[in-house]
Amino acid sequence: VDVIFLGVKAHSLPDLAPRLRPLFHDSTTVVSMQNGIPWWYFADAERLESVDPDGVVATSIEARRVIGSIVYLSTEIVQPGVIRHTEGNRITIGEPDGERSERARAIAAALVEAGLRAPVNTHIRQEIWVKLLGNIAFNPISALTGATLVTMARDPEVSKLVRGIMAETESVARKLNIEMPITIDQRIAGAAKVGEHKTSMLQDLEAGRPLELDAIVGAALELGVRLGIAMPHTRAVYACAKLLERQRRGAK
């Protein structure tokens, strides 16, 4: 296979990744489309336990194969095989080393031909943090409350909590030499514009699927610990969301 678009949730990767190897030839490219901090973020330099606890994903998918991707599509699973698209048509892609490679441009061209916007970003890690800024706050809060994006953004007390989580996340990003090209106010306003949309995490909760907590929230907390950054707002929401996940799965 020439190109594999890896669109599963991050927590499914350790089981899936070893099964991809028979599909690889020498130049197979894997487009990583997961939310949160991806397993390849630090290449081979270090591993995030919350994302790839046993190193299975990194071992199965060599770093040279990976192209990063950030997906901006608001959708809802109506029933198996039926997806309602509510907003967005952009899929950004980028090489981890920042090169505007021939393969990245070819994949982007194919996506554009399919009717999507597909910019090639030479600073893909920066854009990962921009999307994470919203996901890390809105996703777990939506799972805990059942609220849509616009409801959370316009609620005075909840928006304070959202700002606290975003500020903590921004501090971690800065320690990793990432400067946000967007303010927290702009990020919240952007979420409000999407309207009565349920986050993917809330949709997963309602459908009885596992929640994508570790790659989105756990990874940022893990980095915060490594970098000596306190994240009390983020940790409190993460603890509540993890308890919710354990409770509904019958764990004690």
GIBEL-V661436 format. One record per residue. N is the residue number from 1. RES is the residue in one small letter. PSI is psi in degrees with one decimal (* if undefined). OMEGA is omega in degrees with one decimal (999 if undefined). D_FIRST is the distance of its C-alpha to the first C-alpha in whole Angstrom. Layout:
# GIBEL-V661436
n	res	psi	omega	d_first
N	RES	PSI	OMEGA	D_FIRST
N	RES	PSI	OMEGA	D_FIRST
This chain:
# GIBEL-V661436
n	res	psi	omega	d_first
1	v	136.6	-178.5	0
2	d	-45.6	-177.4	4
3	v	132.8	175.1	6
4	i	121.6	173.8	7
5	f	112.7	-173.6	11
6	l	92.2	-172.0	13
7	g	7.6	-179.9	16
8	v	164.5	175.5	18
9	k	153.0	-175.6	21
10	a	-36.5	-177.4	22
11	h	-11.8	177.4	23
12	s	-12.0	-173.9	21
13	l	-42.4	-178.9	18
14	p	-33.6	176.9	20
15	d	-36.3	-174.7	20
16	l	-41.0	-169.6	16
17	a	-46.3	-179.8	15
18	p	-25.7	-178.6	15
19	r	-8.0	178.3	13
20	l	-22.7	-170.8	10
21	r	-38.0	177.6	10
22	p	-16.8	179.9	9
23	l	-13.2	-173.4	6
24	f	136.9	159.2	6
25	h	-173.4	-170.2	7
26	d	-33.3	-175.4	10
27	s	20.2	176.8	9
28	t	133.0	177.8	6
29	t	138.3	177.4	8
30	v	117.8	178.3	10
31	v	110.7	-177.7	12
32	s	120.6	-173.5	15
33	m	23.4	-175.5	17
34	q	151.0	169.8	20
35	n	162.7	175.7	24
36	g	-161.1	178.2	26
37	i	118.0	-176.0	26
38	p	159.8	-178.5	22
39	w	-26.1	-174.5	22
40	w	3.3	-170.2	21
41	y	-43.3	-179.2	24
42	f	16.3	-177.0	26
43	a	-129.1	-178.9	23
44	d	4.9	-173.7	24
45	a	-43.1	178.7	28
46	e	164.8	-174.5	28
47	r	142.4	175.5	27
48	l	116.2	-178.8	28
49	e	-35.3	-177.0	29
50	s	-19.9	-177.0	29
51	v	-42.4	-176.3	25
52	d	70.9	-168.2	24
53	p	-35.3	-179.0	27
54	d	6.6	-179.6	26
55	g	14.7	-176.3	24
56	v	-40.9	-177.0	21
57	v	-47.6	-179.4	18
58	a	-34.2	178.4	19
59	t	-36.4	-175.9	19
60	s	-33.5	-177.8	15
61	i	101.8	-177.8	14
62	e	145.2	-176.5	15
63	a	-32.5	-176.9	17
64	r	-20.3	-178.5	15
65	r	-17.9	-164.2	12
66	v	135.0	163.7	14
67	i	131.7	179.6	15
68	g	157.1	-179.7	18
69	s	143.3	173.7	19
70	i	126.0	-173.8	22
71	v	128.8	178.5	22
72	y	71.9	178.3	25
73	l	122.0	173.6	25
74	s	114.3	-176.4	28
75	t	167.5	177.9	27
76	e	133.6	177.1	29
77	i	108.8	-179.8	28
78	v	-44.8	174.9	30
79	q	166.8	-179.3	29
80	p	123.4	179.3	26
81	g	-2.3	179.7	24
82	v	115.0	-177.6	26
83	i	129.1	174.5	26
84	r	121.0	179.4	29
85	h	121.5	-175.9	28
86	t	-29.2	-175.2	31
87	e	147.7	172.8	30
88	g	144.3	176.3	28
89	n	26.6	-175.3	25
90	r	133.3	171.0	24
91	i	104.7	178.4	21
92	t	139.3	174.8	22
93	i	158.0	-179.8	19
94	g	144.0	175.6	20
95	e	139.6	176.8	19
96	p	-29.0	-179.7	21
97	d	2.5	176.4	23
98	g	2.2	-178.7	24
99	e	143.9	171.2	23
100	r	74.0	-171.1	22
101	s	162.3	177.3	19
102	e	-40.1	-178.2	17
103	r	-38.2	178.7	14
104	a	-43.1	179.9	16
105	r	-35.5	179.0	18
106	a	-42.2	178.5	15
107	i	-42.6	178.0	14
108	a	-41.6	179.8	17
109	a	-38.8	178.8	18
110	a	-39.1	178.6	15
111	l	-40.6	177.9	17
112	v	-40.7	178.7	20
113	e	-27.6	178.5	20
114	a	0.3	176.4	19
115	g	10.1	-179.3	23
116	l	160.3	167.2	22
117	r	130.4	-174.3	24
118	a	71.5	177.5	21
119	p	148.6	173.6	23
120	v	117.1	-176.2	22
121	n	125.6	178.4	24
122	t	1.5	175.0	25
123	h	61.3	-171.5	27
124	i	-32.7	-179.8	24
125	r	-35.6	176.4	26
126	q	-44.1	-178.6	29
127	e	-30.3	174.1	28
128	i	-44.1	-178.9	26
129	w	-32.8	177.7	30
130	v	-45.2	178.4	31
131	k	-39.3	179.8	29
132	l	-33.7	-179.4	30
133	l	-39.4	177.0	34
134	g	-45.3	-175.8	34
135	n	-40.8	-174.2	31
136	i	-26.3	179.1	33
137	a	-54.7	-172.8	37
138	f	-37.3	-174.2	36
139	n	-55.7	-179.0	34
140	p	-34.6	178.5	36
141	i	-38.2	178.0	39
142	s	-37.8	178.4	38
143	a	-35.9	-179.2	37
144	l	-29.5	-172.8	40
145	t	-20.7	-174.3	42
146	g	11.2	-174.9	40
147	a	152.0	175.2	41
148	t	172.5	-178.3	39
149	l	-48.9	-176.5	38
150	v	-34.7	178.7	41
151	t	-45.0	178.5	43
152	m	-42.6	-176.4	42
153	a	-30.5	-175.2	43
154	r	-8.3	178.0	46
155	d	123.1	-173.7	47
156	p	-46.1	-176.9	50
157	e	-41.3	179.2	49
158	v	-39.6	-179.9	46
159	s	-29.6	173.8	45
160	k	-44.1	177.9	47
161	l	-43.2	177.6	45
162	v	-45.2	179.5	42
163	r	-40.0	179.1	43
164	g	-44.8	178.9	44
165	i	-43.2	-179.6	40
166	m	-39.7	179.4	39
167	a	-40.8	177.6	42
168	e	-42.0	179.9	41
169	t	-40.6	178.0	37
170	e	-36.5	178.5	38
171	s	-40.1	177.3	40
172	v	-44.6	179.9	37
173	a	-43.1	-179.5	35
174	r	-38.7	178.3	38
175	k	-23.9	177.8	38
176	l	18.0	177.0	34
177	n	32.1	175.2	35
178	i	121.8	174.9	34
179	e	124.6	-178.2	36
180	m	129.6	177.6	36
181	p	6.3	-176.2	36
182	i	144.4	179.4	37
183	t	164.8	176.8	40
184	i	-41.1	177.9	41
185	d	-42.5	179.2	43
186	q	-38.2	-179.9	40
187	r	-42.0	179.4	37
188	i	-41.6	178.2	40
189	a	-38.3	177.8	41
190	g	-39.2	177.9	37
191	a	-40.5	179.9	37
192	a	-35.2	-179.2	40
193	k	-28.5	179.8	39
194	v	-28.6	173.7	36
195	g	-144.9	-174.0	39
196	e	58.8	-178.8	39
197	h	133.5	174.5	35
198	k	133.2	177.1	34
199	t	160.4	178.9	32
200	s	-31.8	-179.9	29
201	m	-39.4	176.4	31
202	l	-40.5	176.8	34
203	q	-41.0	177.7	31
204	d	-41.8	178.9	30
205	l	-48.3	-177.1	33
206	e	-26.9	-179.7	35
207	a	0.5	179.4	32
208	g	18.0	179.4	33
209	r	157.7	176.5	29
210	p	149.8	179.9	29
211	l	141.3	-177.5	30
212	e	60.0	-173.7	28
213	l	-40.2	-170.7	31
214	d	-44.2	-179.6	30
215	a	-32.1	-176.8	27
216	i	-49.3	-175.2	29
217	v	-48.1	-177.4	33
218	g	-39.1	-178.9	33
219	a	-41.7	178.4	30
220	a	-40.0	176.7	33
221	l	-40.8	177.7	36
222	e	-43.2	177.5	34
223	l	-37.6	177.1	34
224	g	-42.7	177.8	38
225	v	-46.4	-179.5	39
226	r	-35.8	-174.9	38
227	l	-0.3	177.9	39
228	g	32.8	-179.1	42
229	i	122.4	177.6	42
230	a	137.5	-179.4	44
231	m	63.8	-173.5	42
232	p	-40.4	179.5	45
233	h	-46.4	-178.8	44
234	t	-43.5	-177.4	40
235	r	-38.4	-179.4	41
236	a	-45.6	179.6	43
237	v	-39.7	178.3	41
238	y	-44.2	-179.9	38
239	a	-42.9	179.7	41
240	c	-41.6	-179.6	42
241	a	-37.4	177.5	38
242	k	-38.5	176.7	37
243	l	-43.0	176.6	40
244	l	-44.6	-179.7	39
245	e	-43.8	179.6	36
246	r	-41.5	-178.1	38
247	q	-44.4	-176.9	41
248	r	-17.2	176.4	39
249	r	5.3	174.2	37
250	g	13.6	178.8	40
251	a	152.5	-179.9	40
252	k	*	999	43
